[in-house]
Amino acid sequence: MTAVATPDAARLVFAAVAGLILLLILIIKFKVHAMISILIGAVGIGLMAGMPLSDIIGSVNEGIGNTLKGIALLVGLGSMFGAILEESGGAQTLAVTMVRKFGDEKAAWALGITGLVVAMPVFFDAGLIILIPLAFSLAKRTKRSVLYYVIPLLAGLAVGHAFIPPTPGPVLVASMLGVDLGWVILIGIFCGIFAMIAAGPIWGSICGKKYMIEVPEHVAQQADIDESKLPKFGTIVGIILIPLVLIIANSVAKVVPALAGIQPVLAFLGEPFMALLLATIAAMYLLGTRHGYNNAQLEKIMTKSLEPTGMILLVTACGGVLRYMLQNSGLGDVIGNAVANASLPLVLVAFIVAALVRISVGSSTVAMTMAAGIISAMPGISELSPLYLACVTAAIAGGSTVCSHFNDSGFWLVKSLVGMDEKTTLKTWTIMETLVGGVGFLVALIISFFA
């Protein structure tokens, strides 16, 4: 479908602004589900922009189809992979082993790294619920504020959740921008490491000294983790590395002539859905069958893991509708020209758009979806280098992470689990999230200057 030919830029801008305001009002004031709100906002943009009705319907179908075909398998396989890792105790294995190797004095670093790794295949809230007992156990043993250990864990989980595939957020942004996941993983890891250090051990140490938060009473008497029932550390690390190594190897093979002979094989194995499929099969056998789970139990675990993916996929698909509505109405050209005339780096624009939505709506998924939809509608996106597009992806991830406050479910989850009041949560968790997003964005911005 081609963009509607219209020179009336003012009308297009009005349509976009009005449609996005309508979308935000529906979500914030009337508590309408994000999927419905985005869809109404996108159709509203098309109507106000004067698009033919047939083109509006075509843009909706195009957005749904083209978006889902890029991420549906990845989100589904990633959810199954994460569920097996969670159910088998693999996440706890990583945490316990890392803490033992680092020791109590540097356990905050161990928890930050563990959180980063675990959040790639496991959803943020699940990873937090699984691992926070270990942070409480350390605080009880060392008689320190729980924030000394919980903040690094939260920072690692936030980084892995926002920046590094196969977690759904960066996967959906990469799909909408048309960027190779291998580059997204590499840039995400690089940005994420700096973000985790700043927001985790460093900020956690400051919070731990400033705010003495005791171990919640309901967990203070819990028994320590039974390590004898956990899978081996090397097995867990090996399984998690399967998709990352295969996807990165595929990307490297495309630009290294010496690997031309095996490039077709690496292209097959490193296709994201194939890499995740292989990792999921390995997890089913090594963490499932070999640990006493029968096929019926595994099937139940994996089926249950798909329950939350419906919302993720539908919100993402509606973000694709927003993207194609903006693009096909001609507004993408208007936005692109405005950005070019303003001489702002696209990485900065992507961060600002995502941050504004995040602050307004609260949902990082909606922020990523809307920002990716707006940025991908701009002309010339496909001509940018993979490295630069990976930096744009990281910038969107950073913007969608900053300033978690009262409208974010994560804010209330952390407040409840840690046992803080709202004021302390704002002074600790909210600043931590802003550090994660801000530092990750700054690293991406610096890298983009060399792309």
N, C-alpha and C positions, 0 to 999 in steps of 0.2 A: 504494500500500500504506500502511496506517495503522499507527502504532506500537502495539506490544503493550501492552494495558492492564494494568499491574501496579504496586501501590503499594510493592513491596519494593525500595526504593532501595538498601539495603545489598547485596542480591544483585546488582543491576545494577553497582554500583561494584566489587564483588569480581570479577564477570565481566570487566569492562573491564580492571582492573589485572592479573588473571591472564592474560587473553588477550594484553595488550601485553607482559607479561614473557615469556610463551611465545614471542612473535614475536621479541623481542630475543635470547633465548637461542638460538633456531634460527639467527639470522643471525650472532651474535657467536661462540658456542661451537662450534656444529656446522657453520658455514659453509654453511647452506642458502641457496639463491638467494632474494633479497628477494621476488620474486613469489610463490613457494611459501610463504615464511614469513608474509607479510602475509595471504595467503588462508587459511592454517591458523589464524592468530591471529584473523581475523575470524569464521570459522566457529566457532572455540572460544568466542568471546564470545557468539555466538548460542545455542550449546548451553548454556553455563553460565548465561546469562540466562533460560533456560526458554522461548525462542521456539519456536513450533511448527515442525516440520521443513520444512513447506511454505513458511513465511515466511522461513526461512533461505535456502532455494533461491531464493525470490523476491527477497530482498535482494541475493544474489549476482548474479543476472541484471540486476536494476535498476541495481546499481552499475556493472557492466561496460558495459551499454548506454548509460546516461545520461552516463557519464564519457567514453567513447570518441567519442560523437557530437559532443562539444564540442571535442575536441582532435586527433582522428586526422588530419584534413586539414591542420591548422595545423602539426603536427609534421612531416608528410611534405613539405609544400611548403617549410617552413622549412629542412629538411635539403637539399632540392634546390637552393634558392636559395643556401645557404651553400656547397655543394659547388662550384657554378659560380664563386662569388666566390673561393673558395680555389684552385681549379685554374687560373683565369685569371691569378692574380697580383694580383687586386684588393686583397687585404689588404696585400700588400707595397707596392702603390702608395700606399695611405693612409699607411702608416708612413714610407716614404721621403720623401714630399712634406711631411708634417707635421714631420719632423725637420729637413728643409732650411729650412722657413719659421721654425721656432722657434730653430734654431741649436743647436750642441753644448751650450751652457751651460743651455739650457732644454729640451733634448731629452727629459728625464724627463717633462715635462708633455706633450710630443708623444706619447710612447709610451703614457702613461696614457690620453689621449683616444683614441688609435688603438685600444688594447686594448678600451676601452669600446664603441666603434662596431663593431669587428670581431666581438666576442663575441655580438652580438645575432643575426646570422644564422649564425655559425660556432661549432661546438662548442669548448669551452674548450681541450681538449688539442690539437685541430687548430690553433687560433689561436696557441697558445703555440709549437708546433713550427714554424709558418710564420714567426713574427715574432721569435723569440728570436735568430736569427742577426744581425739588425740591432742588437739590444742588445749582443751580443758585439762586433760591429764598432765600435760607439761606444766601448765600454770599451777596446778595443784601441787605438783612435785617441787617446783622451784619457788613457790610462794610469790609469784609475780602476778601482775595484772593480766587477765586473759587477753587483753588487747595486744600485748607483746607478741603473742603467737597467732591470734586470730586475724589481725590485720594483714600480716604477710600471706596467710592462707587465702584470705579474701582477695588480695591483690593478684596472687597467682591465678586463682580461679577466674577473676575478671579478665585478665590478660588472655588466658587460654580460650575463654568463652567468646571474646570480642575479636581477636586478631588472627587466630591460627586455625585454618581448616584441619580436620573435617567438621568442626562445629558449624552450625547452619548459617550464622550471620555472615562471616566473610565468604562462605560458599555462594550465598545468594547475591552478594554485591559483585563478586568476581564473575558470576554468570551473567548478570545484567550489564556489566561493563565489557564483557568478552575478553577477560584476561586469564592467562594460564595459571592454574592453581599452584603450580610449582613456584612461580615467582611470588605469589601471595603468601605461601608458606615461608619462603626464605625471608621476605621483608617483614612478615608478621612475627617471626621468631626474633629477628634482629630488633625490631621496635619493642616487642614484648619484653625482652630481657631487661632493657633499660627502664621500661615502665614498671616492671615488677620490682626491680631493685629500689627505685625511688619511692614507690608507693607501698612497698612491702617491708623489708627489714629496716629501712631508714625511717619511714614514717611510723611504722609499728613501734620502733624503739622510742620515738618521741611520745606517741600516744600512751605506751605502756608506763612511761615515767610520769606523765601528766595526769592520767586518769586511772585510778585503782579500781578496776572492775573485778569483783570476786567471781569465782566459779559458781555458776547457778546451782542452787540447792538441789534441784531435781536430777542433776548429773554428778554432783560431788561424791555420791556414794556408789556410783556405777563401777563395776569391775573393769579392770584393764582389758585391752584387746587380747584374745587368745591367738597368739602368733602361730601356734602349731597347726591351725586349720587354714592358714592363708596360703595362696599359691606362691611360687618362688619369684623373687625379684627379677631375675634374668628373663624368665618367661614373660612377665608383664611388659618389661621394657622392649623385648624383641617383638611382641605382638603390636604394641603401639607404634613401633618404628616401621612396620611393614608398609602401611599406606604412605607415610611421609617420605621414606626412602624411594619407593617406586615412583611416586609423583614427581619428586625432585629430579630423579635420574632421567625421567622422560624429558623434562624441561632442559636439563643439561645436554642431553644427547642431541637436541635440536640445534644447538649452537657450537658443539665441539665436533669438528670433522673426523677426529680419530675414532669416534663412536658411531660413525655412519653405518658400519657393517651390522651392528646390533640394534640400530635405531628402530627398525620395525618391531622387534621384540619388546624393546623398552616402551615404545609407543602403545603397544597392546597392554602390557602389564601395568604401565603407568597411567593409563586412562583412569581418571579418578574413581569411576564406579567399579572398575575391575580391581584396582588396588584396595578399595574398601571391601569388596566382596571377598578377596583373598584373606584380608585381615579378619573379617567376620568368621569365615570358615575356620581359620586357625584358632580363633577364640572359642568357637563352638567345641572344637576337639580338645584343645589344651586346657582351657578353663572350665569347660562343661563336661564332656564325656569322661575325661581323665580324672575329674574331681567328683565323680559319682552322680552327675546329672544324667537322667535318661532323656530320650528324645522328646517325650511328652512334656517333661519339665522345661526343657530348652525351648520348645515351641511356645509354651505358655509365657515364659520370660520375654521372648522376642516379640510375641504378639502384643503383650502389654506395653512394650516399649514404643509401639507405634501410635499409642493413644494420643500423646501430645503433638505428634507431627502434623495432624490434620490442621490445627490452628496455624502452625508455622507455615505450612505450604499455602494455605488459602490467603493469609495476610501477605505473603511474599508474592503470590500470583496477582493479587490486587495491586501491589506495588508495580508489577510489570504492566498492568493496565494503565496506571498513572503515567508510567514512562512512555508508552506508545501513544497515549492521548496527547501528552505534551509534544511529542515528536511529530505526530501526524497532523496536529493542528497548526504546526509551523512555529510554535512557541519555543521549541528547542533552539531554532536559529536565532530568535530574539535574545534568549538567555545567553547563548554562546557569544553573540556580538557584544552584549552588555559586559560580559566578563572580559572579553578581549579588550574592549575600550577602557575598562577600569584597570587593566594591567595587573590584575590579581592572579597569583598562581592558582591553577585549578585545584591543587591539593588544599590550599587555604579555603577556597570556596566550598569544597566538599566538606571540610571540617565544620565550617560555620553553619552550613545548611543542616547537617546532622545534629549539631549541638543545639540549634534553635528548636528543632523538633523534639529532641530528647528532653530539653528543659520544659517544653510546653506539654508534651504528652506523657512522658515518663518511660514509655516502652522503648528499649533499645532496638527491638525488632522493627517497630514502626519507624523509628528514626533512620535505621539503616535502609529500610525499604523505600522510604520517601526520598532520602538523599540520593540513593543509587538511581531511582527513577528520574529525578531531575537532572543529575549529572549525565546519565547515559543518553538522555534526549538531546544533548548538545551536539552540534555538528563536529565532525573531525575526531570524535573520541576513538574510533577504530584505527585511526592513523597514528595514535600515540604509541610509544614503545611499551612493551610488556612491563618493564621495570617501573616506568612512570605510572602506568595504570595500577600496578601493585601498590605504589605509594598512595595513590588516590583511594584505593580500597582501605589501606591502613588509616588514612585520614578520616574516612567515613566511620570506621570502627572506633577511632578515638573520639570523634564528635558524639557518637551514640552512647558513649560510656560516661561522659562528664556529668557532674551536677545531679547525681541521684538524690531525690528528695521525697516529699510526702506523696507524690503521684506515682512513685515507682514501687512495685511490689517487693523488689529486692531490699529496699530501705526497711520495710516492716518485717521482712523475714530475718534480716540481720539483727534488728532491734530486739525481736522476740527471742531469738536463739541465744544472743549474747547477754541479754538482760539489762539493756541500757534504756535510758529515757530518750525522748525525741531530741532534746538539745545536744546530748552527748553523741548521739548517732550522727547528727548533722556535723558535729565538730571532728568526727573520726572517719566514719564510713563515707560520707559525702565528699570530704576532702580527699580521701583515698581514691575514690572513683574518678575525681577530677584530675588527680595526679596521674592515674593510669592512662586516661584519655589524652591529657595534655602532653605528657612526656612521649607517649607513643606517636602522637601527631607531629611533635617537633622533630623526632628522629626521622619520620617519613618525609617531612618537609626538607630536611637537610639532604637526605638521600636523593630526593627528586631533583635537586639542583645539578646532580651529576648524571641524571638519566637521559 
